[in-house]
Amino acid sequence: MSDIVDVASGLILLMYDIAGVVGLLIFVTLVVAVFFLPTIVVRMRGSVSFVGIFLVNLLAGATGIFWLVALIWACVGTTRPPSPPSLPHFAGSVSKELVTKGRR
């Protein structure tokens, strides 16, 4: 009977260890995501200042003040104009054929 209790208590301790590791991984992931929030924002906005904001965030973001500066810069920075949609390769040849047929 004591063997079953020992195995059960060992499994319970193992489950607590696994839950602790998973919880720690989730916590670390959230901390890293919040730390790099200015970089994530600037990447999603498509700003021209991506490299500068990333470097400020990486090198001085831990101070808190520069993290806030990087976040504000990411939110108000200039974005790139949207690029025109590109046509597939075959669509370009089809449109050229339509233009040349229209000239005849």
C-alpha positions in Angstrom: 0.0 0.0 0.0 2.8 2.4 0.8 4.3 1.8 -2.7 1.0 3.1 -4.3 1.1 6.1 -2.0 4.7 6.8 -2.9 4.0 6.5 -6.6 0.9 8.7 -6.3 2.7 11.4 -4.3 5.6 11.2 -6.8 3.2 11.8 -9.7 1.5 14.7 -7.9 4.9 16.3 -7.3 5.8 15.7 -11.0 2.6 17.4 -12.1 3.3 20.4 -9.8 6.8 20.6 -11.3 5.5 20.5 -14.9 2.8 23.1 -14.1 5.5 25.3 -12.6 7.7 25.0 -15.7 4.8 25.7 -18.0 3.7 28.6 -15.9 7.3 30.0 -15.9 7.5 29.6 -19.7 4.2 31.5 -20.1 5.3 34.2 -17.7 8.7 34.7 -19.5 6.9 34.8 -22.9 4.6 37.5 -21.7 7.4 39.5 -20.2 9.4 39.3 -23.4 6.3 40.3 -25.4 5.6 43.3 -23.2 9.3 44.3 -23.3 9.4 44.2 -27.1 6.0 45.9 -27.5 7.4 49.0 -29.1 9.2 46.8 -31.7 6.0 44.8 -32.3 4.0 48.0 -32.7 6.5 49.5 -35.2 6.6 46.3 -37.2 2.9 46.1 -37.5 2.6 49.8 -38.4 5.3 49.5 -41.1 7.2 52.5 -39.9 10.4 53.7 -41.5 12.1 53.8 -38.1 12.0 50.1 -37.4 15.7 49.7 -36.9 16.1 52.7 -34.6 13.2 51.8 -32.4 14.4 48.2 -32.2 17.8 49.3 -31.1 16.5 51.7 -28.5 14.2 49.0 -27.3 16.9 46.3 -27.1 19.7 48.4 -25.7 18.0 50.9 -23.4 14.5 49.6 -23.0 15.2 48.1 -19.6 15.5 51.6 -18.1 11.8 52.1 -18.5 12.1 55.7 -19.7 13.6 54.7 -23.0 11.0 51.9 -23.3 8.3 54.5 -23.0 10.2 56.7 -25.5 10.4 53.8 -28.0 6.7 53.0 -27.5 5.7 56.6 -28.2 8.0 56.8 -31.2 6.5 53.6 -32.5 3.0 54.9 -32.2 3.6 58.3 -33.8 6.4 57.6 -36.2 6.1 58.0 -40.0 4.8 55.0 -41.8 5.7 53.9 -45.3 3.1 54.5 -48.0 1.3 51.3 -49.0 2.9 49.6 -52.0 0.6 49.1 -55.0 -0.6 45.5 -55.3 1.5 43.5 -57.7 0.0 41.4 -60.4 0.9 37.8 -60.9 3.4 37.2 -63.7 0.9 35.9 -66.2 -1.5 38.8 -65.6 1.1 41.3 -66.9 1.3 39.5 -70.2 -2.5 39.3 -70.5 -2.8 43.0 -69.8 -0.2 43.8 -72.5 -2.1 41.7 -75.0 -5.3 43.6 -74.2 -3.5 46.9 -74.7 -2.0 45.9 -78.0 -5.4 44.5 -79.2 -7.1 47.8 -78.3 -4.6 49.8 -80.5 -5.5 47.9 -83.7 
